[in-house]
Each structure stands twice: as structure tokens, then as C-alpha cells.
Amino acid sequence: MTLRRRDFLAAAAAASAAPAAEPNIRIATSGFIWQMNIEEGIRTTARFGFHGIEPFRNHIMKYLGQPKELKKQLDDAGIALVTCSNGGDMSVDFLDPAKARQTIEDHERFAGDFIAHFGCKHFKINLGRRPAEAPTRDQLRNLCDTVNEIGRRTAKLGLKLAPHPHIWSPVERREEVDALLRFTDPDLVGLVMDTAHLTLGGIDPLALMIEQYGRLVAIHFKDTEGKYRGWRGPTPTQQEHRKVNLYKNLGTGGVAFPEIVKSIRHRYRGWITLDLDPPRPGEGTIEENLEINRAYVRDVLKLLPA
């Protein structure tokens, strides 16, 4: 009995010392993994015990006119739509003032006609293609003006606009992120912070989350090769990415995930999306990669129950 009691007390002490799964953080998958097969994505996401899925617009085009049908599939599976990224046949030119009106109207229409039906809290957007040279100050101001106006309109729908700094987009380096934050209204515009894209763009994701926590709306988790930890060099090119996938499973070593989670654990209330790509030849199957990432989130980061 004494040994049993001692063992019990030791186990209880160890359990109390280990961080429990954070109930205010929900874990999602990226619908991009399944491309056009969002139905399989919903089923697999639910089976793995994740809480939501985050697709791109071009992968759910068949549901644009029937959001209730997609919502029923999500409800039946017991998961949520985190948000849905812009794209497809929308205008996503944020740099050219001549395209601003169309870009604003397309985003307002998509937010109101589709995203608002799912109870989402934010509208994550990508910002189009990066020009051949770094964007000029005038181009960045045009971008910010357009983003501000979209944010003003989506706020009326209960959606916080959340641009996604992304390599090969107009906002990939720290000075461009700073400009975006400086020239947009924090009440209307936040950020989706992606750990891999920030790292590859020469930005420390942990430092940005700490410094700009008030603008953080949602987080994308993916890793990079260890050589990119603390990267301050030029952004890797798309040609490099075609040769070797820049995006890796969690735990590969390029991103300090335990430190990030320690920083946000007790104050962040929102989504973390496992923003994986479809596996390339030699990178395993979708389910194998989901298992690797689920295990890391559960066993290392303690963000899912054991």
C-alpha cells in the first residue's frame, strides 16, 4: 500500500507539472492538403480528432452557391470551418490602384455570400504575387488602403480581416510586414502569422508574435529545414521550392515551436492550423504526415489531449 501510494503521488506530481492541453486553442488542418477533395478532408480531419479545416476558395468553388450543404457536412463531422482563403476567380491585385475597386468588391462579396454563413471570426487573405522587384512605398500604401477598406466592410459582417505574410507575395520581409501594420487600422486588420513563411522571409516568428501580439488573429504551423532557424538571408526562390519542398513537418528544426507555444499558451484564444502541402513523392502519405504532426502537437507541444 505504501509503494502504491508513493507511486500514485509521484504520478500525480508529474501530471500536475506537465502542461495540460490548452482548451482555448483549437487545432485545424489546411484544406489545401486535399486540393479539390474537401469532402475527404472533412472526414479525415474529424477522424484524426482535429477541430476544424481551413480551405482555399479555389478548392470549394462547387459550394459557393450552396454554403448550407458544406456546413451540413462540417456539422455532421463535428468540426468547424476556420475560415476560407481568397483566390480562384477573385481579383487579388492589391498593388494597382486601378484594380482596387474590383479587389474590394470581390472580397466583400465572398465574405458576405460564403464565409459569414459558417460562424467564422476572421477572413484570412493572401495578398497576390510579388512584383519582380520589392514593392515600392507607393505600392505598399495602395495595398494598405485596399486592405483597410476590405477590413472596414468585413467588420460589418463580424469578420476580422487577417492578411497572411507569405514568401513570394508583396509582404514577405520584415519591413513590408511593418508597413502593413503601420498603415492599416488595428481595429479592422490583423495578421495570420505563418511560422514557415515568416522564417523563410527572414523574420523571427516568435519575436513578431511577442512584439505584435495585439495584431495576431490566427496562426499557421509548419516547419522548415533546420538551416533556416534564425534565417536572415534572401528569401528562397520558387525554383528552389520546386526542387526541394521548403515546407516540412513539425519538429524538423527550423522553427522554435516549444518557445512559441510557451509564449502564447495562457493568453491565446484561437486557431492553429497545420498548414501542410499535399505530400510529394518520397514524403509519405497524407495520413502518415498528419500522424507525425498530430503526435508533435500532442506529445511535444501538449496542445491536444493525450
N, C-alpha and C positions, 0 to 999 in steps of 0.2 A: 504493500500500500504506500509506503514511504517513497519507494522508487517511482511508482506510478504518479504520485502527487508531484514529485520533483520534476518528472518528465513533462507533466501537464503544465506546470508553472513555467518551465523553460520554453515550451512551445508557445504558450500564451504571450510570454515576454517577447519572443521573436516575432510573433504575428503583430503585436502592437507596435514594434519598432519599424516594421516594413510598411511602406505606404500602401494604402488601400486603393482600389480602383476609384478614380475620380468621378463622382456621379454627375458633375456639371459639364464634363467633357464627353462629347459623343463622337464616335469613330465611324467614318464613312469610306466607301470605295469610290473611285473615279469611274464613271460610266465609259470613259474612253477605253478602258481595258477591253470591253466587249464590242467596241465600234458600233455597228448598226443593231446589234442584238441586245437591246436594252432589257428585253424580257428575261434572257438568260442572266444578265447582270443582276436583275432584281432577285431572281431565285437564288443565285449563288451568294449574293450579299447577305440575304436573310439566313441561309444555311450556315454561313460562317459566323453568325452572331453579331455582325456589324449593324449599325443603327440607321444608316442611310446611304444614298447613292447620289452622285453628282455628275450628270451627263453634260455633253455639249449639244447645242441646238441642232447641229447638222446630223446628229445621230438619233434625234427623236422627231424628225420632220413629220412623220406619219401621224403623230399625236397632236400636232399644233392646233388642229381644228377640233380635237376631242380630248381635252385635258382630263375630263372626268374618267375616261376609260383608263388612262395611265394611272391616275390617282387610285382607282379601284385596285389595280394590280399591286400598287405600293401598300395600300391599306391591308389587302389580303395577306401580303407577305410580312406585315408588321414593321415596315421600315418607312423612312421619310425621304422626300426629295430635298436635298440640302439646298440646292439652287440649280440653275441651268445656265451654262455659259453662253455668251453670244456667239454668233457665227452663222454659217450657212449662207443664205441669200441676203443677209443684212448688210448694210453699209457699216464698215468698221474702219473708215478713214477718219482719224482724229486729228490729223495734222493739217489738212487742207481746209481753209475756212469755207471754200465753195462747196464742200461736202458736208459741212457741219449740220445743216438743217436735216438732210436725209438721215444722217447718222443718229441724230437726236430722236427723230420721229420713229425710226426703226426700233430703237432701243425702248422707247416709251411703249410702243405697240406690243412688242414681245413681252415686256414686263407685265403689262395690264392684261393682255389676252391669254397669257400662259402661266408665267411664274406665280402671279398673285393667287392662282387657284389652289396652290399647294401649301399655303401657310408658311412659305419661306420668309426669312427675315432679312436676307441680303440678296443682291444681284451681282454675281461675280462676272467681270468682263475682262477680256483680253483687249489690247489696245492697237491691234493691227501690226503691219510689217514695219520694220526698222528701215529708214532710208539708207542709201549707200554710205553716206557719211552720218556722223552723230547728228541727232536732231538739233536744229538751231533754237535759239531762245524764242524767236517768234513762233516756231512750230510748237514748242512746248507750251507756250501761252495759249495758242489755239487749242491744243489738246486739253489743257486745263479748263478753258472756257466751255468747251463741249462737254467735258465730264461733269462740270458743275451744273450745267443746265439739265443733263440727264438725271443727275442726282436730285435736283430740285423736283423733277417730275416723278421720279420713282418714290421719293419720300411720301408723296401723297397716296401712294399705294401701300405704304408700310414697309418699303424695301430700302435698306441702306445700300447705296451703290458702292461696290468694292472692286476697284481696278486691281489687276494682277501683274505686278512687275515680272517680266518674262524676258529671258535672253532672246535676242533677235527681234525685239519689239522696240518701240521708241523709248521705253522706260526699262532699262536693264542695268545701268550703272548707278552708283550712289548719288551722284549729282543730279541725275534725272529723277530718281525717287524723291530727293529733297525738293526739287522744283515742283513735282506733282503735289507734294504735301503742302508746300508753301502757298501755292496759287489755287488751291481748292478749299472749299468750306468744310471744316471738320464735322459740322453737323449734318452734312449731306454725303460726304465722300470719305470712305475708309480705305483699307487695304486688305487684300488676301495676300498673306506672306507665305511664299513657297520656299522651303528650305534649300532645295537644289538650285532653283533659278537664282535666288539671291547669292548663294555661294559661288556659282559659276560666273555671275556678273561681278564678282569681286567684293561682295557685300557680306559682312558677318551677320547671319540671320539672328543670332542671339542678341547682339548689340542693337540691331534695328528694333527687335521686339521690345527690348528694355527701354530704348530711347523714345520709341513711338508707340508705346503700348495703347495709348488712347485712340490711335487710328486703326488698331488691329480689329478686324471683323471676323476673319476666318483664317485657318492655317492649312497649307498643303504640306504633307510629309513625303519626301522622297530623298534618297541619299545620292552621293556621288563617290567616285573613287577617292581613296584616302589622300592622294596627292593634291586634291583641291581643298583640303582643310586649310582655312586661312588664306585662300587664293586671292592674290591682288594683281594677277597678270591680266592679259587681254581675255575677253570672252572667247571660249572655244567656238569654233565655226560650225556651221551646219554640215559642212563636208566632213569634219571630224566626227560629228554625231552620227552621220550615215555609216562611217566605218566602224565605230565602236560606240555603243549606247552610252551616253553620258549619264543617264538616269539609272540608279541602282536600287536594289532592295535595302531596306533599313538595316543598319548595322554594318554596312560596307566600310564606313570610316571617314567619309568626307564631311559629315555633319555631326555636331555635338548634341545629339538628341537628349541624353540624360540631363545635360545642363539646361537645355531649353525647357524641358518638362519641369525641372525643379523651379525654374523661374516663374512659370505660369500656373503651376498645379493648383494653387489655392485661390486664384483670382480669376482665371479664365473660365468663361461660361459660353461654350460654343462648339463648333465643329472642327475636327481634324480629319481631313480627307487623305487617305492613302492614294496619292496621285500617281498611279503606276501606268506605264505604257503596256500595250499588248507585248508579250514576250517575243523576242526574235529567235531564230534558230540557235539552239545551244543554250538558251536562257531558261529552260524548263517550261512547264505548262502554267496556265493562269492559276490553277488551283495550287500548284506547288509554290508559286510566288506569293499567293495570298496567305498560305500557311506560314511561310517564312516571316512575312510581315506581321501577321496576327501574333505569332509567338513572340516577336520582338516587342510589340506593343503591350502584350500581356505580361511577359515574364521579365523583361528588362525595364520597360517604362512604367509598368503597373497601371496602365490606363484601361485595362479590361479585367474583369474578374477571372481568377484562376479556374 
